[in-house]
Amino acid sequence: SEGKVESIHIIGFKTSGWATNSDYDENTKTITTSAKWRGVGDASSSGTYLFRNGDFSLVQYDVDASYDGEINPQTIIDYNTAP
């Protein structure tokens, strides 16, 4: 184990024309994605993209960077919930 994650710093975003393990929900007009960083799933990322104004926008991004044997993602970006 490398120890507890102290912080995560976001310095920008990059887009691509594909999504990992994606699913589309017609009712909510969202695409969800998920990626395991290793097989046991204790390190991962997931995103939710909402269709609005003719395009999909990232509205939530969760990351579990702990590699601690537990599944405990932290929300890094949340434009999906009212303040």
C-alpha positions in Angstrom: 0.0 0.0 0.0 1.2 3.5 -0.8 -0.8 5.2 1.9 -3.8 7.5 2.1 -4.5 9.8 -0.8 -3.8 13.3 0.6 -5.2 15.3 -2.3 -6.1 15.3 -6.0 -5.4 18.4 -8.1 -7.2 19.0 -11.4 -5.3 21.1 -13.8 -7.5 20.8 -16.9 -9.6 18.4 -19.0 -9.0 16.5 -22.2 -11.8 15.0 -24.4 -11.9 12.1 -26.7 -14.4 10.5 -29.0 -14.9 7.3 -27.0 -16.0 6.2 -23.5 -15.0 3.2 -21.4 -17.8 0.9 -20.2 -20.4 3.4 -21.2 -24.2 3.3 -20.9 -26.9 5.7 -22.2 -30.1 6.4 -20.3 -32.8 7.7 -22.6 -35.0 8.9 -19.7 -32.3 11.2 -18.1 -30.4 11.9 -21.4 -27.2 10.9 -19.7 -24.1 8.7 -20.6 -22.3 7.1 -17.7 -18.8 5.7 -17.9 -16.6 3.7 -15.6 -13.0 2.5 -15.6 -11.3 0.2 -13.2 -7.6 1.1 -12.8 -6.9 -2.5 -11.8 -8.9 -5.7 -11.7 -10.2 -5.6 -8.1 -11.8 -2.3 -8.7 -10.5 -0.5 -5.6 -9.0 2.2 -7.8 -11.3 3.6 -10.5 -13.0 6.6 -12.1 -16.5 7.2 -13.4 -18.2 10.1 -15.2 -21.7 11.2 -16.0 -22.4 13.3 -19.1 -25.7 15.1 -19.6 -27.1 16.0 -23.1 -28.1 19.7 -23.2 -27.8 22.4 -25.8 -27.1 19.8 -28.5 -24.1 18.2 -26.9 -23.0 16.1 -23.9 -21.3 17.9 -21.0 -19.4 16.3 -18.1 -21.6 17.0 -15.0 -20.0 14.5 -12.4 -16.7 12.8 -12.1 -15.8 10.4 -9.3 -12.3 9.0 -8.5 -11.0 6.3 -6.2 -7.3 6.7 -6.3 -6.6 4.8 -3.0 -5.6 1.3 -4.1 -6.6 0.3 -0.5 -8.8 -2.8 -1.2 -11.9 -0.8 -0.6 -14.3 0.7 -3.1 -14.6 4.3 -1.9 -14.8 6.9 -4.7 -14.7 10.6 -4.0 -16.7 13.1 -6.1 -14.2 15.5 -7.8 -16.6 17.4 -10.1 -20.3 17.9 -9.4 -22.3 20.1 -11.7 -25.1 17.6 -11.4 -26.4 18.6 -7.9 -27.9 21.9 -7.0 -25.8 24.0 -4.6 
